[in-house]
């Protein structure tokens, strides 16, 4: 049996959270020998996201699937939310084997959890969902967004590490041992730069990394939370990470 903790931060995801948790429970039904615990890290969403999660906890609970709600008092960034969630999981009495991070907006299709599991059981300790390997795509993106994203990832690979193709995606699985070795308290980047720094540190420490292709679709409900300044900040971040390793 593999015990997986799924960490998903939320802020005003009332339009998506029920579908996400229901779909994850359906995936768990297909893997009866494994155990899945979803940790929803809600930043006090004013739209009632946490209330909906509370309702779903009992409705969706099965022998191998459970939902845990952690409410933070204020919204202070994606990275902080993930760090809080990771630390809660690592200190949990269940001693999880793997930690899966994913967005709550359904752009990360739960169907790919099966691919993560197959790689984990084959010995991978760091598994990246990639839009940029065979089978991966971003079909509903305009051409300029595809160009910026692909170009940004090529740039990051050149300066950091070529073992993975998608540094900016937030759908990834880490062994608990790897996450402990990363020491997330030492990650200083905020916002979406957090994902780049986390994955860079993971690839430096991972014994057997792997990638799975995903089709990434934009959210249907709610608004995108990516600031316009993200691209420029991440380009600078890559150089800082590169120089810190050289030192």
N, C-alpha and C positions, 0 to 999 in steps of 0.2 A: 504493500500500500504506500502510495505517495501522498503526503500531506501538503496541500498547497494553500497559501494565504494570498488572497487577491486584494490588493490595495487600490482603492479608487477615490481620489479627492472629489468633492462636490461643492458647487456653489450655484444655487438656482438651477438645479437639474430636475425639477419636478416633472418636466415633460419627458424625461428619458429614464429616470431611475427605475421605474417599475419594469419597463421593457428589458433594461440591462439585467436586473437581478433575476427576472423570470427566465431570460435566455441562458444565464449562467447556471441556473438550477437545472434546466433542461440538459445542458452539457454534462452536469454532474450525474444525471440519470444514465448517461451513456458510459460512465466510468464508475461503476458501482464499487470497484475495488479500491478506489482512491477517495480522498477526503478533501473537501473544498470549504474554506471559510473566507467570506468576503468581509473586508474591513472598509466601511464607508467613512471617509474622513470629511465631515461636513463643516464648513466654516460659517456656521450660524446663518444659513441661507434664509432670507426673509420670505421666500416663496413657499416654505413648508416642506422642503426636501426631506429634512430629518423626520418630520412627522410621518411622511409616507414610508420611509425606511422602517420606522417603528411598527407600522401596520404590517409591512411585508415580512418582518422577522419571523413571526409565528406562522403566517400563511405559507411561506416557502420552505420552512425548516423540514429537513428529511434526515435520514440516518447518516448521510454523508455530505450534507450541505447545510451551512448556517450563515447568518448575516449578523455582523457586529457593527454597531453605530458608535462612532466617536465624534463628539461635537466640540469644535474649538470655539473659543469665545469671539475671535475676530478673524477677518480675512487678511492674511499677510503673505500671500504668495504660494504658488504651486510647489516650489521646492520645500518650503517649510512644512506644508501639509504632508508631502511625501515622507520627509524625514520623520515627522511625528508618527506617521503610520508605520513606517519600517521599524522604528524603535519599539512601538507597541507590539508588533508581530514577533520581533526577536526576543522580547521579554515574556512572551505569552507561554503559559504552561503547556500548550499543545506541542511545542517543539516542532515547528513546521520544517519540512525539507526544502521547500522552494517558496519564493515570494514573486508573485506576478503583479506588475504594475500596469494599469490600463485606465484610459479616460472613461468618464461616465456618459459621454454624449453619443455613444453608439457608433462613433467613427472607428472604433476598435471592435470588430465583430467577434463575439464570444465563440463562434465556430472554430476559430484558430487555436483555442485552448488545447484542442486535441493534438495539434502539431507541436505545441510547446511540450506537452506531456511525453510525446514520442521521443523527442530529443532529450528531455530530462532523463528518461528511463534508459536512453542509450549512452548516458554518461556526461552529457553537456552540463556545464555549471553556469553558463551565461548564454541566454538565447534571445536574439534580437528579431523582432518582427520588422521586415524590410520591405519598403515600397520599391526598392531599386535592384532587386534580383529577379531572375526569371520567374514569372507568375505573380509578381507584385505590380501594383499600378495605383494611380490616382485619377480615375476616369472622369470625375466631375470637376476637376480643377481647370481653370483657364490656362492658356499656354504660358503666360508670364509667371504665374505662380509655380507651375511645374519647373520652369527654367530657374527661378530663384531657389527653389528647394533642392533640385538636383545639383545645381551649381554650388550651393552652400555645402552640401554633403561631400561633393568632390573636393572642394577647398579644405574641408575639415579632415578628410582622409589623407590628403597630401601632407598636412602639417602634424597630424596626430598619429593615426594608426590605420593601416589599410585592411585589417582583418575583418572589419564590419563595414557595411555600405550605407547604413542609415543611422546617423548620429542624432538626428533631431526628432525621431519618432518616440512616443511615450508608451509603447506596448512592448514590454520586455520581461523576461523571467531571470531571476538570480537564485542560485542556491543560497541557503541561509548562511552557510559557512563563508561564501564569497561576500555576501552583504556585511557580515561581521568584519571581515578583513578590510573592506572598503572604509569603514568607520565614517558613516554619513555625517557625523557632527563636524567633520573637517571640510565638508563641501561648503564653499563660500558663495557660489553663484546663485543668483535669484532668478525667479521667473522661469522661462523656458531654457535659459542657459544652464539651469540645474541639470537638465537631461543630458546635455553634452558632457558636462564635467563628471556626472555619475557614470555614464557609459564609458568614458575614457578611462576612468580609474578602474572600472570593472574589467575592461579588455586588457589592462596592464597586469591584472592579478588572476584572471581566469585561466584555468588549466585546459579547458576544452570549450571554446566558444562555438556557437552555431547560429545560423540565421534561418528564418522561415519566411516565405513570401506572403504578403497580405495585400488585399485590395482595400485601399483606404477611401472611405466615403465621408463627405462633410456632414456635420450635424444637421438634423432636420428640425429640431426644436431648440430654442434658445439662441443666444448670440455667441459668436466666437470671442474667446478671451485672450487672443494673441495681440499684444500691443504692436503698433506700427513700428516702433523703434527696435523690435526684437532682432531683426536681421543684422543691423549694424552692430548692436551690442554683442551678438554671438560671434561675428567676425573678429572682433577685438578679443573676445574671450578665448578663442582658439589660439591666438598668438600668445596670450598670457599663460595658457596651459602648457604650450610647447616650451616657453622659456623657463617655466618653473621646473620642468623635468630636466632640462639642460643644467640647471643649477644644482 
